[in-house]
Structure formats: C-alpha cells, structure tokens
C-alpha cells in the first residue's frame, strides 16, 4: 500500500516562506510560471515572499500539464502515472507579448517533483518558445534563465532530466525532500478537517517520510 503524507496549508505557507529567501538571494525572478493545477497555490503564496520594497508584484502566468490519470477508487487520493505529458493550457504569446519573456529570470513553480517528466517538458518547451520569440524579434543575444521550485522532491530515480547547467548553477530548489510517498495536498482534500487530523496524527506518532 502506498504511504500517504498529508500536508497542511500551514506547512505549504512555511515552506514557501523559507524558500522565498533563497530564491530572492540567488535568482531574483522577473516572472513566475505556475504549472497547473498543483503549482497555482504555491506560486501565489511564494509571490508574497518575493516582493521587495518599492517594487511591484511579480507577475504569475499559468500553463497546464498533466501526467497523471485518475483510476480505480474515486475517493482515493492516488493517481496513476500516464505515459506522456498532456498540454492542457499554454502561454498565448500573441496576447501576452512573448518578447516580454526574453532576457528574463523565469521561475517555474510546481508542487512536487515525482518522476521529473513534467518539469523536463515544461523547461524544454518554454525554452524553445522563448528562443523562437527571440529569433523573430532579433534579440537572440539576450539570455533567458529558468529556475525550478517545487514544494517536495521525491527521493527516487527520475525519468525526466533537467538541464545540467540548471542543476550545477543551483537553479533548482525543492523546499523539502521526502521518500517515495504519495503527497496529499490540502487543495485536493474533500474533507479538510479530516485531512488536517491525519496530518496531526502522523506528526504526533513521529512518522518520518
């Protein structure tokens, strides 16, 4: 049976708060791109901790990618890994001025790094799109950098690969590394009180994930 780790909103808030310090110090993003649906809430919380005095809020764009399929018991939180990433929503460069991404520090946010397949797809495809936009407007000399932030990284073999330069330059950050458990996030809960009770129970029993 898959072990479940119940994460509370309070925990998510504190993970974003702590990570925000490092992201500001090391990367200073101009734009966030949240991977839906798990990256939406962390991105919004994180933005509060990335705001600096006399500056505007960092814009958040959204993309939708799916690798999981809901199978079996509809009441169970676990989902089964699909065979390929499905793009359900993407940036509309014609309406958001794709050139605005060129030469920027872009922070990609998701909730969990499981097999790394989704993150690889996001980084590769966004980089490809930015390069194409830069070529069209004659700005190939401007460097666009991507930084990945996730709440949890599962300590397991990965199917996906992130650029070596990203990893070696410290442009990947997981707020917390856990074992190969199923992360139950509060925004997925049907009964939030029961969700929080299970989280508190695990903490009381000293369960280590």
Secondary structure by P-SEA (a helix, b strand, c coil): cbbbbbbcaaaaaaaaaaaaaaaaacccccbbbbccccaaaaaaaaaaaaccccccccbbbbbbbbcccccccccccbbbbcccccccccccccccccccccccbbbbbbcccccaaaaaaaaaaaaaaaaaaaaaaccccbbbbbbbbbcbbbcccccccccaaaaaaccccccccccbbbbbcccccccaaaaaaaaaaaaaacccc
